[in-house]
């Protein structure tokens, strides 16, 4: 029924598309570094103390709770309120547990013990009942209001204390970070209640999968408020992304918009965070020991010694966050560091007058390099240049431009005489231009067949390789660094750092040379149009080695970027392809009186040139003011391609690639449906024999109005998605019954052909008589072709509705009716439509006056799906029910 209608060329093409999709998926789900996060452990048994909320609050939010985290004696002491510490509130994300706070809470408790509880933090956590807010956005506003109540309840726990806090700090994981930002949109919320917000793997820019309008409306409300009120928002915010290991929330979505030059927001990828330097997946970001240690160190440095709470000084907050999350100078944070240091106590001075030298010492120190001020032989005072250093794995690095320090006479490296761990000081003077090498990246369509190479032969300690024309998210490269060393008896460490100047998404690769090291180059955030900086590959090398750097395009990683940035739009392209095939079948029924196979129509009708040129043309016309005014007058929404362009996400040929992937997926869905239909009909025949062809092909049956009414009532009192699913199952049942009837008829025809011919003759006689028309086997098969296409189309509608059904089922013990319900309006239309279509046969509608018009609708609707549904998936069903409704109306006209 399916495979015989597909040509060999088409099969080869679809096999090629499956291969390309597999390469892209492999890159997204497996093409990253191994998990290098250390597990964080509790030193004592963790306890979660439930905080009693006001009765009105508990009644209004029965499924939500507030907990205080503790361990051992600390937990016992704090069972007797009030509290005396610094409050921090943790907000879990989609399906997240309030118990995820234990890693941060335990590390903070150990840190407090180290300073004899001079300061300590009280970690609270909200239990959102592990709600699936990434699938259903109807509860996001409710969560936001509950967090507001929690903040007020937390601050009441400190009432009457000498250093009672007036605000809380929030750590939000995933969607919890967005809920925290949404607090500022509440009418009665006071911004002073928040003093710091740290989000972890939170998609700030847009939802990962816009499955209902409540999610997109919530995002629009939050982001518009932050943009319009940027000057009045003084909340210091840090967003930390997980990098390429986090395939659930790509890091580009976590970057907060830079609204002004005086912004109090920072965004960084965990691979760029000093002392962390690892990529984390979506869950490990809350327990990754390296990252949580950095976070807790920052919290303790944020404490104001006078108030014993987190400082209210926004400059200090940004300084601390920059120190720990952006550039660490390998020194403890000091709010007002002593820049000028006294060097008179130094017992021994060793002058160095060569351009390159190395020294072995046995103790490290925070302040290790100084600049002498107006000195001839020995320094009396020096400028501490250690603050300008950068901490990297295994090394501290400092690069100085001597012309920036005209008043300095000497550079002093301070080496303590106390014996400790061995370390090496390497120093060299060089001309910047000799260490900056330009490397033109290979072309996007070179497919890795060509490469470019540079050799580093000067035996220096540091090189800057400028990666020219590397700034788009659809670019991806494989870099190979070959090192050859002479006279080296032990392994030497080299560090290769990819530095992206327009966003904090640097990544580091540590190599033991001599070796051959592979580095993947791809971006989370595209280079802004007004940014002229160049991406850099910084190489911290050994003077005993020579290096050769080769770059070539990585085709598999480019496909991975397509999947990573646009994979969520695939359902829209699948539905668009099916709509084109559906329209072709309707027109075939109108013009030829019979319906062609689903696979044949996909091959014939699902062509990208029928869709993409129209979308491109509309985008072009919207550049003209007169067309934009007409567009706005018609209240049409913004084109999705314009949204993607504003986010620098438009790949060359990306729509074509997605359309081909979508058509391939539509073919696979058709094959899967046909296989399932055959299996279900065989099971039907095995359990219930015989099954005859319908004797009455009239559209309405006595039970149909009652069934429709029951399903509409179900959608009203429970969940619209549930009613849609039940209606779809009814439709599938009708198709399985029809398929079983055709199979049974064919089997009987094979056993007794004479009897079958007499049956066909009687069937024709019935048609000529005044009795209700009876369906023939050929007409039943013709109807099955149409039903298979409709069933495949409806399957995608059901899939897009299922998330709200899952949310409803998970919360069924708290409420029976889903409110708000994104699928309820759709259910009211689809239920009677599908019920009618389940009792519709091609023979009864092919003479309809409405059929020609119906066959012309799928094409513009297929264009509309791509134009308005690729980044707003909840709109896709709205384009599907229109031709289905017209199809059902063909029974009446």
Order of alpha helices (4+ residues) and beta strands (2+ residues): alpha-beta-alpha-beta-alpha-beta-alpha-beta-alpha-beta-alpha-beta-alpha-beta-beta-alpha-beta-beta-alpha-beta-beta-beta-beta-beta-beta-beta-beta-alpha-beta-beta-beta-beta-beta-beta-beta-beta-beta-alpha-alpha-alpha-alpha-alpha-alpha-alpha-alpha-alpha-alpha-alpha-alpha-alpha-alpha-alpha
